[in-house]
């Protein structure tokens, strides 16, 4: 069977999300909030998910609307599949379709392995890995019925590829996100659904130098580009992978880490 030649977008439309609808999980604050605003700036209508940061989600929605975009907020506990299903249904109710899912929700605690309680492990795996599964499952059921499928971007971490002390639960969960990304891309490609991951390195936030001077110092000494990343740089990677510019990319992991994973280990 001959392959149909797709009409490739013009250069000025490669990052254009006009007419698209995106759901960003964990978008009431931090990196998720920046991702939501970046996708909105590219033209997408946004559903801002939050679990506890209702005030922050409302601020993100208001900022998008002030800039001329469309946005609404929805709450859900993504450790539960039924709530993920309701979240996806809510996005459809808000905007009529779902083209982009960014699985950003997660938590980042530290705990020594020998003292780690089972409920600590479960909480981290549920927040960082199970949430990706239940949201991807719900979104894929919707996207599979759309003529042009959809795009899913999972926020993983450089810790999914390289270990970190006090993070055995988090590194295991993020490694799971990377393999889930590849497996989902393999299964969902026939439905026109692309699935990719973004793996951030250490991302700057207000006060991090004072709160974690040792860790920041070690990062700066190791990173080839010699600095921390910015939330906007993670958001730009998500925009790329969700956009027409990445139309033939699926199952990939884009490290946004200043080159840290390229560092020699001996």
C-alpha positions, 0 to 999 in steps of 0.5 A: 500500500502506498503511503499517503504524502502528508502536507507538512506545515509551513515553518511559521506553523510548526509550533502553532497549537491553534484549535488544539486542546491540552490538559496539563496535570499538576499545573497549579504551580511550578513547572506545570503552571509554566507548561500550561501558560506556554501551550496556551501562548501557542494557541491551545485551550487549556484544562489546568489540573490541580490536586490541592493548589486551587488558588494557584490553578485559578491564577494560572487560568486567569493569566491565560485568559488575560492573555486572550486564551481559553482555560479552566481548572479541574481538581482530581486525585490522580492516584485514583483511576476513577478520578483520572477518568472524570478529569478527562471527561471534564476536559472534554466538557470544557473544550469538546475534544482533547488533543494534548496531555502533559503528565506533569503531576508528581511529588519529590520527597527524600527518604533513606532506603533503610528507613523508608516506610511502605506508605512513603514508597506507595505515595511516590509511585502513585503520584509519579507513575500510576498517575501517568498510567491512569491519565494516559489510559483515559486520554487514549480512549478519547484520542483514539476516536479522533481523526488526528489522534493526539500527543502525550508528553510525560514529565520524567527526570534525569533520575530515571536514568541515573541514580540519586541518594535518598530517592530510591522511590522517585528514581524507580518511579521515573524510570518506570515513566520512561519505559511506560512512555515507550510501551505506550508509544508502541501500542498507541501509534496505530491510533495516531497517538504519539507518546514522548517524555521530557527528562528535566535536570535540576530546575531553578526555583526561588530560594533553591541556592539557599535551601540546598547549597550543597546539591546546587554546587554539585550540579553546577560543577557537573553540568557541562553548561554550568547552570540550572535549567529554567521552567520555561525550558522544560515548557519549550520541550513540551511544546515541541513534542506536542506540536506539528514540529514533532509529528514523526517523533514517538517513544522518545525521551528528550533530556532537558538537563544542560548536558548532565547525562552526557557527563563521563562517569570515569 
